[in-house]
Amino acid sequence: MEKISVTKEELEAYVERVWPEVLADIATLVSIDSVEDLNAAAPGAPWGPGPKAALDATLNIAERLGMEPHDCDGYIGYADLPGDSQKQVAVIGHVDIVPVGVGWDTDPFTMVRKDGYLLGRGTLDDKGPLVLALWAAHFFAERGQKLPYTIRCIVGANEETCLGDVDYYNEHFEQPAFLFTPDAEFPVCCGEKGGFSATFTSEPVAGGTIVELDGGTAGNAIPALATAVIRASVADLPAADNIDIEDAGDGLVKLTAHGIGGHASLPEGTRNAIGMLVDYLWDNGLYSPDQAPFMELERLIMGSTDGSTLDIAATDDVFEPLTCIGGTVRTQDGSFVQTIDSRFPKSITGEEIEARVRPLGERCGCKLTVDLMLPPFYVDPSSPEIQTLIQTYNDHTGKNEKPFTIGGGTYAREFKNAASFGPEERGVPTPDWVGPMHGANEGVSEQLLRDSMAIYIDAIARLMNLDLD
């Protein structure tokens, strides 16, 4: 079998030549509001019109780049560059996004180039990296060299909520021989924490001192904004940092907390706006007696990000410690509804977490509904595929990094032989005006994306030389 290889000079010349078109494709996808909308779901668009529009646009890009596109009833899509074998080296990314939330300084649906960064929802998670994968495949299509395996670029459209897209894919298609997803960090992630998300619903207690609570945009994001409407007088309420107090009329006051949002799996450096409101209400006694039990539960949820206040803290020798955050709070039919999102290591199970938090909810008059329970995912870091990825990264960067594990969840856990592979760099600072994935002002270094595309092309070439099962 002819060895597949690429040179540094080839990569540099290709990236430089096509980069304006890469940016245009990223901008096209960023311009589409692709938040899941099940209320507007239709045949061929099961996740709503936004994800469907983004899926269509991505498959159109793939076709323009010389790949064979396939729309799988709107659930998911893929595009192939056929090789000598039907076995696949696959890359999967997603075009759905979390709600944009608040606090943006630019239009989240307009890609902005500023001082070496790209801003816009999806530039980092995960439209930008997916476009890199398509252009990586195009490198080989343009070359005209028949590869040993088929390159398949899978286009997900439901990653941010329930992963129904890959459920559909795995029900209808054979799994790739190996797959990576550009939806995490370099050098290469070989393991992901388990995931537990659930909803606490109180007895009907709204209408007392606390009339309404509302905060957060998604259960898997730390909220940057939260509001409460209470029965009180503005004159009687003390000022507090980052909390706006305004008269809402009819004896009501609206409190608005401004926090620092971010991804649920990475709470360090964030500030949960719901927790800020809870602290203010609790410290000032702004709740009715029948609302006290729910407020006690809120204090437990918001009292830590390592789960210690919920008695679920855990760690082990493979993963970093457990995280747990409160993502959204709503007022529904007179009840308060609070979601939690936990990412846990292998030293605890989702069932154990449920067994510990359910009694806490019951003690506080709240019913618990489990929304998601996923076990941890781990691939042997010494496998040829993982070693190929890590060696590619180290060769391009001059580093000597090792595979690692993360708290976030990616598509990798849904496949038998997979990993997440970039494009973020751990520990690299960004300007204050560049936000994280799932946060306001989401952004990514343009140079990082350029470097990542070269790494992806080289990694695909090296994977083609392995004896894949």
N, C-alpha and C positions, 0 to 999 in steps of 0.2 A: 504494500500500500504506500503510495506516495505521501511523504510527510507534508503536512500542512504547516506553513510557517509564515510569519510576517516580519518585516524589518521595522526598526524604529523610524527610519526615513519614510517608509511607505505610510506608516500611521500618521506621522506629523503632517505629511503632505495632504493626506486624505482629510484629516480633521480640519485643517486650515481651509481647504477648498470648499468643503460642504457646509462649513459652520453657519454661514448666513441662512441657508435653507433649513438647517436644524433649528435655529432660533425661530424661524417663521412657523415651523410645525409646532414647536412648543407653544408659541403665542396663539396658534389656532385652537389648540386643546384647552389652554387656560381660559380662553374667551367663552367657553361653554360652562354654564352652571349645571354641573352634573351631580348634584345632591340627590340621593334616593328620594323618590316621591311615589310611594305605593298607592296613594289615593288617585294618582293619574296613570297607574299601570294599565297596559293594554296588550293585546296579542302582539308579540314581537318586541314589546318594550316592557318586560316584567318588572323592571326596577324604576319605571317612570321615564318621561321624555328626555330628561337631562342626560342620564347615563346612556340612553340609546343614541342620542345625538353625538355624544363623545365617542361611543363605540364605532358608529358609522364613520366619523371623521378619521379615526385612527386606522380603520381598515382601508379607507381611501388613500391615506398616506402610504400604508404598506403596499398597496397595489401599484402606486406611482413609483415605489422604490424597487419594483421587480419581484414582489412576492405574490403568492396565491392566497387571497383573502377568503375567509369563511365566517359568516355570521350565523351563530348557533341559536336561532330563535330569539335573539336579543339578550339571552342570558349571559353570554360570553362570546368571544370571537377568537380566531387565530389566523395567522398568515404563515405560509410555508415557503422555504427555499429548498426544493427537493434535492436530496443527495443520492448517493448510490444505494443507500439503505433507507428503509422506512423508519428505522430507529431514529430517535430524535434527541438532539441537544436543544433544550428549550429554555426560553427566557419568558418570564411572566411578570407583567406589571398591571396596574389598574388605572382606570380613567374616572372612577367615581371619587367624590371628595366629601369631606365633612362640611357642614354649614360654615359660612365665612365668619359668623360671629361679629363682634364689634372691635373697634380700636384700630382700624386700618387707616393708614395715611395715604394710600393709593387705592385705585379701583381694583378690588381683588380679581376681577375678570379681565383685566388688561395687563399683559406682561410688560413690566417696566424694567429697562436696563439702567442701572444706577451704580456708578463707581465700582464696576466689576461684579455686580450682583444682579440676579434676575428676581424680581418680586412678582407675586401673584399666587393665587390659590392653585396648588398643583405643580408649581415649578419644581418643588422638591418631592412632594408626596401626591401622586407618583407619575404625573404626566410627563414631566421633564425627563426622568430616567427611562420611561418607556420609549420615548422618542429616540433616546440614545440607542436602545436595543434595536429598534427598527433600522436605524442608520448603520449599526454594526453589521446587521444582516446584509444590508445593501452593499457594504464593502465587498463581500464575497460574491454577491450577484453581479456587481460591476466587474469584478475580476474575471468572471466567467469560468472559474475553476470548479469542477464538480467535487463536492465534498463527500467524505465517507458516510456521514450521517446527515439527515435532514435537519435544517435549522427551523424550529417552530417558535414564533413569537405569539404568545397567548395574551389576549387583551381582556382583562377582568373588568367587571362593571358593578361589583357588589362587595368589594373587599372591606369597606368601611363599616358595614353593618353586620350581615349574617353569613357572608361567604357562600351565598346560594349559587353564585356563578361557578365556583369550582366544584360544588356538589353536582351541579348539572354536568360539568365537564367530565368528572370522574365516573359518572353514570353512563356516559355515551362514548368515551374515548379511552384508549389504552394510555397508560402513563408514559411519559418520556423516559428514556434511559437515564438521563440526568437533567436537572432543571436548576436554574438559579433565578432569584428575583432581585432586581435593583431597587429595593425598598427598605434598606436599613443602613448599615454602616460598613465601611472597610475596617479590617482586611477581609475577613469572611466570618459569617455567623453560622455556627454548626448546631446551635440549640436555642430554643425559645421557651420562656417560662409558660406555665399553664395559665389559662385565663378563666376568671370567674366574674360574671356580672349578674347583678340582681337588682330588684326593685322593692323598696319598702313603701307600703301604702298605709297611711294612718286611718283611724276611724274618722268620720266626718267631724272636724274640729275647726275648720276655717269659718270665719265670721265672728270670732272672739276678738281679742286684742289684735292678733295677726289675721288680717282679712285675706291676704294673698301672698304667696311666695312664688317667685319665678327666677330661674337662673340656669345658665349653661346652654350649650347648643347641641352637645352630643355626649353620650354616656362615657365615651372613651377619650374625652378631652377635659382638661382642667379648666373650669370656667373663669373667664376674665371679667364677667359682668353678672350681677345678680340684683334683684329688686325685691322689696317687701312693701306691702301696703298695710299700715297699722292704724288703729284708732288711738290718736294722740294729738297733742298740740306741738307745733314746731317750737314754740317758745320754751317748752319743758324738756326738750331733747338736747343732750350735750353734743358738741361737735366731735367729729372723729376723723382721723386721717383716711383719705380715699373713700369716704362715704358722703354722698350728697343727701341733704335733707331738704325736702320741699313740701309745701302745703299742697295737698291734693283735693281740698275742699270737702265740705260735709263732715268735718271732724276727722278727716283722714290725712295721713302723712305718708309720702312715698320716700323710701330709703333706697339708694342706689350705691352698691359697692363696686369699686373698680379694682380688680385684682390683676394678676399676671398669668395668662393662660399658657397652655402647653399640652403635650401628649400625656395621656394617663400613665404611661409606663415610665415617664421621666419627670417625677414631681420636683426634683431638686431645682431651685431657682424660681419656682412658680409661687403664686399666692392665690388660693382658692377664694373666689369672690363670695361663694355661698358660705364658706366658713367665716369670712369677715362679717357677713350679716348675722350669722348665728351668734358669734361672740358679742356683737353689739346688742342684739336683742336680749341675750341672756344676761349680760352684765348690767343692763338697765331695767331688767324685770319686765320687758315688753312682750308679755305673753299671758294668756289666760290660764287659770288652773288646769282646764282640760287640755291645754296645748303643751303643758309642761312635760309630759312623757315623750312627745315627739321631739321637743327641744333637747331633752336628755339624750335621745338617740342621735340627733344631729351633732351634739357635742362629742359623742363617741366616734362618729364617722369622720368628723372634721378635725378631731383632736390629734391625729397623726397621719403620716403617709406611709408608715411601715406596718400598719395594721395592729400596732401594739395596744391601742385603746379599744380595739375590737377583739383582743385576745387571739389574733391569728398571725402574729409576727413569726417569720420563719426564714431560714437560710440553709445553704448546704455547700458542698465542695465544688459544685459545677456552676450554679447560678448565683447572681447577686440577690440580696434580700428581697423578700416579698414587698410589693407596693399595693396600696389600696387608697382610692380617692372617691370622693363624691362628685359625680359628673353633672347631673341635672337635678333640679327640683321644680315641681309644678304644683299648681292647685287644680284639682279635678274633682268635680261633683262634691265639693265641700271637704275633700280630703287633701292632705299633703302627700306628694309622691316623690320619693328620693331614690336616685339610682346610685349604685356603687360599682366600681371597676377595680378588680384585683388581679395582679400578675404574680404568680407564685412559683417557687422552686419545687424540686422533686421531693423535698422533705415533708411536704404537706400535700393533701389532695383537695380537689374541689368539694368533695363530699364532706371532708373535715371542716372546711371553711363554712359550708352551709350549716353543719351541725353546731357550730359555735355562734354564728351570727343570727340564726333563726330564733333561738331563745331570747337574745337581746331585743330583737324586734317585738316579740310577743310580750316581753316584760314592759315594753314601752307602747303597747297597744297598736302595733303595726304588723301587718301581714307581709310575709316575704314571698316574692315570686322570683325563681331562678330563671334568668334569661339566657345565660351561656355558661357552659362548663367544658373547658378543653384541658386535656392533660399536657404536661410538658413534652416538648419535642427535642430529640437529640440525635445527631448523626456522628458516627465515629470520625473524629478529626484527622485520623491517619489514613482515611480512605484515599485512593488515587485521585478521585474527583476533587475532594476538599484540598488535598495537597497541591493539585494543579492550580486551583484558584489562589491559594495563599502564595505560591511561588510566583505566579504571574504578578500579583500585587507587589510583592517584595522586589521583584526584578525591575518593575517600573518606578518604584519609589526609593530604592536603595535601602529599604528598612529590613528588619528581621522580625516581623510581627508573627503572632500565633493566632489560630482560630479562637473565637470567643463566643459567649452566649449573650442573649439580650432578654429584656423584659417585654418588649413589644411583640406583637404577633404578625407574621407575614404569611404569604401563600405557601412558603416552603413547607410548613407543617402539614399541608394537605397532600403532599406527594411523598412517595416511598424513598426517593433518592434526590435530595434537594438541599439548597442552602440559600441564605440571603447574602448578597454581595454588593456592598456599597449602596449609594455613592457618597454618603456622608463620611466625614473624617472625625473620629472621636477626639475630643479635647482641643479642637481647633477653634479659636475665638472668632466671632463674627461681630460686625458693628452693631451698636445698640438698636439701630433702626431696622435690622434684619431679624424677622421673627422666625420661630420654629415651625415645623410641620404641625398642623392642627391649630396654630395660633394666628393672631393678627400679623400682617406684614410678612407672611411666609415667604422665605427667600432662600437662594442658594448661590454659591460662588460660581460665576461663569467659567472660571479656570478649572474649578473642580469638575464641572460637567465635561469640559473638553478632555481633561486627563482621564476621566472615567470612561469616556467613549473609546479611547485608545486601549485602555485596560480590558474592556469588554470584548473588543475585536480580537485582541491577542489571546484572551482566555478561551474564546470560542475556537480559535485555531488550535490551541493546545489540547482542548477537550476532544477535538476531532482525531487526535492521534492515540487516544486511549482505546483499550479493548472494553467497550461498554456492553453490559449484559442486556 
